[in-house]
Amino acid sequence: MDVDIEEWASGARPAIRDLIDGLGGDVEAFDADPLSAVGVLDDLINRMPWREFEEDDWA
C-alpha cells in the first residue's frame, strides 16, 4: 500500500487541530507553532486509563 505523505499530512493537521480545540488547547498557538500543543497532548496521555485498555484499544 502506497501512502502519499503530503496528502496524509494535509489531512492530519486539521484533525490534530480539532483534537487540540476539543481538549481546550490554544488552536491559534498551535497554528503558529505546533509544538505549543505538546503540553495539552501530554496531559491527555497522562490521564488515559492504560491499565484498563483491551488489546483492541491499542489498535
C-alpha positions as CSV (number, residue, x, y, z in Angstrom):
1,M,0.0,0.0,0.0
2,D,1.4,3.3,-1.0
3,V,0.9,6.3,1.2
4,D,1.1,9.8,-0.1
5,I,2.8,11.5,2.9
6,E,1.8,15.0,1.7
7,E,-1.8,14.0,1.4
8,W,-1.7,12.3,4.8
9,A,-0.1,15.4,6.5
10,S,-2.6,17.8,4.9
11,G,-5.4,15.8,6.5
12,A,-3.7,15.1,9.8
13,R,-3.1,18.8,10.7
14,P,-6.8,19.7,10.7
15,A,-7.6,16.6,12.7
16,I,-5.0,17.4,15.3
17,R,-6.2,21.0,15.4
18,D,-9.7,19.8,16.1
19,L,-8.3,17.5,18.9
20,I,-6.4,20.4,20.4
21,D,-9.6,22.5,20.3
22,G,-11.7,19.8,21.8
23,L,-9.2,19.4,24.7
24,G,-9.4,23.2,25.4
25,G,-6.0,24.0,23.9
26,D,-4.9,27.2,22.2
27,V,-5.5,26.5,18.5
28,E,-4.1,29.8,17.4
29,A,-0.8,29.0,19.2
30,F,-0.9,25.5,17.5
31,D,-1.3,27.2,14.1
32,A,1.7,29.4,14.8
33,D,3.8,26.6,16.5
34,P,2.6,23.0,16.5
35,L,4.9,22.2,19.4
36,S,2.9,24.5,21.6
37,A,0.3,21.7,21.8
38,V,2.7,19.3,23.5
39,G,1.5,20.1,27.0
40,V,-2.2,19.5,26.1
41,L,-1.4,16.2,24.4
42,D,0.9,15.1,27.2
43,D,-1.9,15.8,29.7
44,L,-4.3,13.7,27.6
45,I,-1.8,10.8,27.5
46,N,-1.1,11.0,31.3
47,R,-4.9,10.9,32.1
48,M,-5.6,7.8,29.9
49,P,-6.5,4.6,31.9
50,W,-3.8,2.5,30.3
51,R,-4.3,-0.5,32.6
52,E,-8.0,-0.7,31.5
53,F,-7.2,-0.9,27.8
54,E,-8.1,-4.1,25.9
55,E,-6.0,-5.4,23.1
56,D,-8.4,-3.9,20.6
57,D,-7.9,-0.4,22.2
58,W,-4.2,-0.4,21.3
59,A,-5.0,-0.8,17.6
